[in-house]
């Protein structure tokens, strides 16, 4: 893959030729060409900007240097031409695959108050933004996007390193630890030292979900799953009539964990009627008197027809079955309301 970067400040891109991306460039896996727009201006003083028509603060990049630079670098228009702009669509992880489908990309970096619109209309395929904020120029966004794309070119980074990164599967990455085992009194989690790969994988998934729900709840919603649960006619009618809080297991009938943002399809056990709801919140229920069916009462010394005491179930839940079953209150909303 080749990436062309057009800028008034080519010296800003030195970091791309170091570290992982720098090694990929040296080995020939990728090609990065940085072009100084000033080399293509027709002004003898190498001027590339002027005052805006209509007045206003700042300077605007002139169309001629931009037009000439782009067409000198990409005369046959083989590259996907992108202008880095806060007005463009916001860049995210899912766009990497799309941009990797092109053999060649060209990034135009604006500066000052922007670029003359005529040059953009004539030369640019699309505008991309790094986020909802404004920088002094497009150089830093172009550098960030170039780095994020080239990491996924075959041979630049090992595939297993890419598989469990943040944003893979709509989750942030789990916490990482290395030596020493104890640093200033802070210990590495014991589960990572036990050698049980299955439990380590489970722990990492749980931590990734917790971090995502805490720091990026919008991403947690994208991770939503669909669950099916059968209810008695009475419970089903309560939900159908508008009840918004119900006490249920933390896992559905297929032993799949329920999370915020997931959809639950309740089925009335006799009629088969269905209602779709979206989980809005989860919290541990304070009372367990109606939740004895979630537990194996025989382990508590109760007979099958005997109602377990809430304090016994509370202890059983908190110490032995919290992760396995869970007795949670679920606050939901019907459908898409």
N, C-alpha and C positions, 0 to 999 in steps of 0.2 A: 504493500500500500504506500502511496505517496500523498503527503500533505504539504500544500503550499500555504504560507502565511504571508500576507501583505500588510505592512505596517510602516509607520513613520519612525519607529524606535526598534530596529532589529536587535539591538544589544540586549533588550529585555528578555530574549528567548534563550539565552545561554543555559539556563537550568535544564532545558529539554535535552541537551546534549550530554547530560550527566546521568548517573544512576542507572536504573533499569531501562528507561527509554533510550538513554545515550548508548548503552551497550547494544541495544537492538539496532540502532542506527549504524553503529560501527560494524556490526556483523552483516549488515545488508538486509535484515528482515523487514525494515521499514525505511522510508526516505522522508526527511523533513527538509524543505527548502524555504528559507526566510528571505523575502524580497523587500528592499527598501523602496517605498513608493516615491521618495524624493529623486531616485535615479531615473524616473520616467516623467518628471515634470518638464515642461517646455520653458519654464521661467529660469532666466540665467542666474537668479539668486536662489534657486532650488525651493522657491515658495510653493506651498501646497494648500494654503488656506486663505480665506478672505472673509470680509464682513458679510453678514446675512442680509439678503434683500428683505425689506419690510421692517428692518431694525431689530433690535434685540441684543442681548448680551452675548459675548463670546465670538468665536470664529467658526466657520464651516469649511470642511475640506472640499476643495474645488473638484469639479467633475473630470477635467482633463487628466490630471495625474493618476487618479483612480482608474479611469477607463483605460488609459494607456498601459498601466501596470498590469491590470488583470488580463488584457488581451495579449500582452507580451509573454506572460507566464503561461497562459492557457489559450493559445490562438485558435485551436480547433474545438474549443468548448467541450473538452472531455471530462473536466472536473465538475463535481457538485459544488456550486459556488454559494458560500454562506457568509452573511454579514452578521457580525456579533453586535447585537442591539438589545436594549431593555424592552424594545417593542416587539421582539420576536416571541415564538413559542418557547416555553421554559424547558431547558434541557433536563433529562432524567435518565435513569439507568436503562429504561426500555428503548430509548432512542439509539443506544450504542449499536445494537444489532442492525438497525435500519441504516445507520451511517457506514457500518462495516460492509454493507452490500455494494458500496461504491469502491472502485479501484483507486480513485483519486478524489481528494477533497481540497477545496480552496477556501481559506478563511480570510476575510477582509476585516481588518481592525480599524474601527473608526476612532476619532479622537476629537478633543475640543467639544463643540456643540453638535457634531454629527457630520454626515456626508451629504453632499448635494444629491437630492432625490433622483435627478435625472441619471446619474451614474448607477444608482441602485436599480432603477427601472430597466436600464439597458443591460446590466451585467449580472445581477444577483438572482439566484434561484429561490432562496429563502433566508429569513432572519431567525436567529436563535439567541435566546437570553439565558444567562447563567442563573438568574433569579430575580426576585422583585426588589432590586436595589440598583443604584447607579454608581458606576465607576468612572474614572477619568478617561478611560479608553477601553478598547476591546482586546487589548493584549493579554491581560490576565485571564479573561474568559476563554480566549482562543487556546492559551497554554493549558488550562485546566481540561478543556474538552479534548484536546489532542492527546494528553496523557491518559485520560479515561478510555479513549477509543483504542489507542495503540496497545494498551495492556492486553486486549483481547485478540490481537493478531497472533496467529499460530506461532508458537515458539518463543514469544516474548516473556510470558510467565507460565509456569507449570499449571496444567489444567486443574489439579486438585486444590491449588491455592485460590483459584477463582470460584470454585464450586460453593464455598461456604462464606462468601463475603456478605457485607451489608447490602440490602436491597435484592439479594438473590431470594426468590420466593416471597417477596414482599415483607421480609423481616430484616431487622438490623442484626449485625453479627454479635455473637455471644462474647463475653469478656475473655481475654487471653492472659496467660500467666507464664512466667519462665523463672529461672533461678535468680536469686536464692529462694529457698522454700519459705524462709521467714525474713521479711524486710521491715525493719523498725517496728517489730511486734505484730505486723500484719502477715497472716498465714495464707498460703495457697489453699483453696478449697480441698478438703480431704478426698472428695470423690474423684478428683483429677489425678490423685496419686495411687489409687487402689488398683489400677490396671484392668478394670472392668469396662471394656469399650462400649458395651451396650448401655450401661448406666451413664457413662460419660456423654454419649450421644444424646440420651434423654435429657440429661442436665443442661447440655448446651442448647437444646431446642427450647426448654423451659425458660432459660435465661434470655434467649433471643426474643421470645414472645413477651417477657416481662419488660425488657428494654424498649421494645417497639410500642407496647401499650402505654408506657410512661412517656417516652420522648417523641414518638410519632404515631399518635392514635389514628391519624388518617391512613397510615400504612396498615395498621392492625385491622382496619375494616376491610381492606383489600384481601387480607388473609382469611376472611370469613369462610366458614364451611356451612353446609346444610345438614340438618339433623332431623330425624323422624322419631316421634314419641307418641305412644298410645295413652289416652286418658279415659278415665271413667266418664259416664254421661254427665254426672254432677260437676266434675272438675271442668269438663269441656264446655258446659253451659255457662259456668262462671266466666271463663275467658271470653266466650262468645258474647256475653253481655257487657263486656268492657273491663273486667278485672285486669289490672296491669302488673300485679306482682304475684308470682306463684312460687311455691317451694318445690324444687325438683332436684334430681341428682345432678352432679357436675358432669356426668357422662351420659351419653345417649344410650339407646338399646344396643348399639353396635360397639359399645365401650369407647366411643370417640369423645374426646373432651370438648365441652361447650365453652366458647369464648365470647367476649363482647364483640358485637357486630355480626355474629353468626345468625343464620335463619333456622328456625325450628318449625317443622310442620307437625302440628298436633292432629291426631286422628281419634275421633270418637270410637271407642272399642266396639260398640254395637252397630251403629249406623254406617260407620266408615266415613262420615263427614270430616272434612279437613279445614284447618285454619292455619295460615302462615303468619308467623310473627318474627320480629327481629330483636335480638337480645341487646338491651340498652345498658344494662349494668348487672354486676354480680356482687353479692356480699354474703358472708357467712350468716346463716339464720341463727337468731338467738334462742329459738325454741325448737326442740326436737321431738315433742310429744306426738306429732303426727307423721314423723318420718321413720318410724321403727322399721318399715319395710326396706329401708336402705341398708339394714344391718343384719348380720346373722345373730339372732337373739340367743341361740343356743350357746354361743361362746360367752355370753354374759350370764348364763345360768338360768335363763327364762324358758318357760314352756312355750310351745308353739302358739297357744291361744292366749297367752299372757302379754299384757301391754308393758313394754319396757319403760323404766323410769327415765325421765329426761336427763337427770344428772349422770346416770350410767351410760347413756348413749352419747352424751357430751364428751365424757372421758374416752369412750371407745373411738369416737370420731377423731378427736384431737390427737390421740396418741397412736392409733393403729391404722385408720382407714381414710385419713384426710385426703391423700393424693389418689387413692384408689376409687373412692366413691364420691365423697363430698355431699354435704347437705346444704344447698345454697338457695337463697332467694334470688330469682331472676326477674328483673324489671324489663319489660319488653314493650314494643309498640307493634300494632298489627300492620302487616303488609309494609307499605312504603310511607305510612302516615308520619 
